Amino acid sequence: MERSIKRTVDFLIGKVYIDPKIKLDSGLKLLHISDTPSLFFSELARLIKIMKPDYIIHTGDLVDNIKLQLHPGAIKHYEREVLSLIKILENSDAKGIYISLGNHDNGDYIRKITKKITVVDDYALIDIEGIPVAFAHYASQILSKHATLYLFGHDLSTLSKQTEDQTILNGILNIHLIELETSEIHYFDYPWGTDDARLNKRGFGI
């Protein structure tokens, strides 16, 4: 009961609840996030500091409260916000950081300001610690590819699921922390206000 109350309180005050039973001090870890509004950035910085992921994959729409494709005049606001996110990611100790561009991202600017992040226009197939990983902004770009782990965002037309051979994770639904040595996946709720900041994007794929 106390754990449930703590989880609810954390959600309401804009924090991501981390169950104390989850051991974060050992093993190789991959953090997956997607479609992140700027109000989530400070909490993301806290999560990275606590979780210490070895790899980070962001599957697009880095500043999801700014619909750049619909409002190109907001580019300067977008650039300020995305710069703060890139600094958070690059200040981490992760040895591999990857971004697949979303439909509301400006790839030219992101490439200009990144120093150690791999930026992908559409999709990528990579090997992370012996695990074949496919990631993209859109699920449709990767589900026909040969991989073990599929990471994406954009909308809810494809939900997360696990089979014996494959793991499919939608980064809008949850923040995912994957233990690479055991394949265990921890699902974390985005904090309160995230979906509103996405402008009710869930289910619409705008």
C-alpha positions as CSV (number, residue, x, y, z in Angstrom):
1,M,0.0,0.0,0.0
2,E,2.8,2.4,0.9
3,R,4.5,1.7,-2.4
4,S,1.2,2.4,-4.3
5,I,0.8,5.7,-2.5
6,K,4.4,6.7,-3.2
7,R,3.9,5.9,-6.9
8,T,0.8,8.0,-7.1
9,V,2.4,10.9,-5.3
10,D,5.5,10.8,-7.5
11,F,3.3,10.8,-10.6
12,L,1.3,13.8,-9.5
13,I,4.3,15.9,-8.6
14,G,6.0,15.2,-11.9
15,K,8.4,12.5,-10.9
16,V,8.9,9.0,-12.2
17,Y,8.4,6.4,-9.6
18,I,11.2,3.8,-9.3
19,D,10.4,0.7,-7.2
20,P,13.2,0.3,-4.6
21,K,13.3,-3.4,-5.4
22,I,14.8,-2.6,-8.8
23,K,18.6,-2.9,-8.6
24,L,20.2,-0.2,-10.6
25,D,23.8,-0.5,-9.4
26,S,25.0,-3.2,-11.7
27,G,24.7,-4.7,-15.2
28,L,24.5,-3.1,-18.6
29,K,21.3,-1.1,-19.2
30,L,19.5,0.5,-22.1
31,L,17.2,3.4,-21.6
32,H,14.4,4.0,-24.2
33,I,12.3,7.2,-24.4
34,S,10.2,8.8,-27.1
35,D,8.1,11.9,-27.9
36,T,9.4,13.9,-25.0
37,P,7.9,17.3,-24.1
38,S,10.2,19.8,-22.6
39,L,8.5,19.7,-19.2
40,F,10.0,16.2,-18.9
41,F,13.6,17.2,-19.4
42,S,14.5,17.9,-15.8
43,E,13.0,14.6,-14.7
44,L,14.9,12.8,-17.5
45,A,18.1,14.3,-16.2
46,R,17.3,12.9,-12.7
47,L,16.5,9.5,-14.2
48,I,19.7,9.3,-16.1
49,K,21.7,10.2,-13.0
50,I,19.9,7.5,-11.0
51,M,19.7,4.7,-13.6
52,K,23.2,5.3,-15.2
53,P,22.2,3.7,-18.5
54,D,25.0,2.4,-20.7
55,Y,23.0,3.2,-23.8
56,I,20.2,5.6,-24.5
57,I,17.8,5.5,-27.5
58,H,15.4,8.3,-28.2
59,T,12.9,7.4,-30.9
60,G,12.0,10.9,-32.1
61,D,10.0,14.1,-31.5
62,L,12.6,15.4,-29.1
63,V,10.5,18.4,-28.1
64,D,7.0,17.0,-28.5
65,N,5.2,20.0,-27.2
66,I,6.4,21.9,-30.3
67,K,4.8,20.5,-33.4
68,L,7.5,21.8,-35.7
69,Q,6.0,20.1,-38.8
70,L,2.8,22.0,-38.3
71,H,4.3,25.2,-37.0
72,P,7.7,25.8,-38.6
73,G,7.7,29.3,-37.3
74,A,8.4,27.9,-33.8
75,I,11.9,26.9,-34.9
76,K,13.7,29.2,-32.5
77,H,11.7,28.0,-29.6
78,Y,12.4,24.4,-30.7
79,E,16.1,25.0,-31.0
80,R,16.4,26.4,-27.4
81,E,14.5,23.5,-26.0
82,V,16.2,20.7,-28.0
83,L,19.6,22.1,-27.1
84,S,18.8,21.6,-23.4
85,L,17.8,18.0,-24.1
86,I,20.9,17.3,-26.1
87,K,23.0,18.6,-23.2
88,I,21.3,16.3,-20.8
89,L,21.9,13.3,-23.0
90,E,25.5,14.1,-23.8
91,N,26.3,14.9,-20.1
92,S,25.4,11.3,-19.3
93,D,28.0,8.6,-19.0
94,A,26.3,6.5,-21.6
95,K,28.7,5.0,-24.1
96,G,26.2,4.9,-26.9
97,I,23.4,7.5,-27.5
98,Y,21.1,7.2,-30.5
99,I,18.3,9.4,-31.9
100,S,15.9,8.6,-34.7
101,L,14.4,11.8,-36.0
102,G,10.6,12.3,-35.6
103,N,8.3,14.2,-37.9
104,H,8.5,17.2,-35.7
105,D,12.3,17.3,-35.5
106,N,14.9,19.4,-37.3
107,G,17.7,17.0,-38.2
108,D,20.1,19.7,-39.6
109,Y,20.0,21.6,-36.3
110,I,20.3,18.5,-34.2
111,R,23.3,17.3,-36.1
112,K,24.9,20.7,-35.8
113,I,24.7,20.7,-32.0
114,T,25.5,17.0,-31.2
115,K,29.0,15.8,-30.4
116,K,28.6,12.2,-29.5
117,I,25.1,11.2,-30.5
118,T,24.3,9.1,-33.5
119,V,21.4,10.7,-35.4
120,V,19.3,8.6,-37.8
121,D,17.0,10.0,-40.4
122,D,14.6,7.1,-40.5
123,Y,15.5,3.7,-38.9
124,A,18.6,1.8,-37.8
125,L,19.6,-1.7,-37.2
126,I,22.4,-2.0,-34.6
127,D,24.0,-4.5,-32.4
128,I,24.1,-3.6,-28.7
129,E,26.0,-6.0,-26.5
130,G,25.1,-8.9,-28.9
131,I,21.4,-7.9,-29.1
132,P,20.0,-7.0,-32.6
133,V,18.1,-3.7,-32.0
134,A,15.9,-2.0,-34.6
135,F,14.7,1.5,-33.8
136,A,12.8,4.3,-35.5
137,H,10.1,6.9,-34.9
138,Y,7.5,4.8,-36.7
139,A,6.9,1.1,-35.9
140,S,6.1,0.5,-39.6
141,Q,9.7,1.2,-40.5
142,I,11.2,-1.6,-38.5
143,L,8.7,-4.4,-37.7
144,S,9.6,-6.2,-40.9
145,K,13.3,-6.1,-40.1
146,H,15.2,-8.9,-38.4
147,A,15.9,-8.0,-34.8
148,T,15.3,-9.0,-31.3
149,L,14.4,-5.6,-29.8
150,Y,12.2,-3.1,-31.6
151,L,11.9,0.5,-30.3
152,F,9.7,3.2,-31.6
153,G,7.2,6.0,-30.7
154,H,5.0,8.4,-32.6
155,D,1.5,7.0,-31.9
156,L,-0.4,4.1,-30.4
157,S,-1.2,2.2,-33.6
158,T,1.3,-0.4,-32.4
159,L,1.4,-1.4,-28.7
160,S,4.2,-2.9,-26.7
161,K,4.3,-6.7,-26.6
162,Q,6.8,-9.5,-25.9
163,T,7.1,-12.9,-27.5
164,E,9.6,-15.7,-27.0
165,D,11.8,-14.3,-29.7
166,Q,11.0,-10.6,-29.9
167,T,10.3,-7.5,-27.8
168,I,8.3,-4.6,-29.2
169,L,8.3,-1.4,-27.1
170,N,6.3,1.7,-27.8
171,G,8.1,4.6,-26.1
172,I,5.0,6.8,-25.8
173,L,3.4,4.3,-23.5
174,N,6.3,4.0,-21.1
175,I,9.8,4.8,-20.3
176,H,11.8,1.5,-20.7
177,L,14.9,0.4,-19.0
178,I,16.2,-2.9,-20.4
179,E,18.7,-5.0,-18.6
180,L,20.9,-6.2,-21.5
181,E,22.4,-9.2,-19.7
182,T,19.1,-10.7,-18.5
183,S,16.7,-9.1,-21.1
184,E,14.5,-8.0,-18.2
185,I,12.5,-4.9,-18.9
186,H,11.3,-2.3,-16.4
187,Y,8.4,-0.1,-17.4
188,F,8.1,3.3,-15.9
189,D,5.2,5.8,-16.2
190,Y,5.8,9.2,-17.6
191,P,4.9,11.8,-15.0
192,W,1.6,13.6,-14.8
193,G,1.2,16.3,-17.5
194,T,3.3,14.5,-20.1
195,D,0.4,13.5,-22.4
196,D,-1.2,17.0,-22.1
197,A,2.1,18.5,-23.1
198,R,2.2,16.2,-26.1
199,L,-1.0,18.0,-27.0
200,N,-3.1,14.9,-26.6
201,K,-1.0,13.2,-29.2
202,R,-1.7,9.7,-27.8
203,G,-3.8,7.8,-30.3
204,F,-3.8,10.5,-33.0
205,G,-0.3,10.4,-34.4
206,I,-0.3,14.0,-35.5
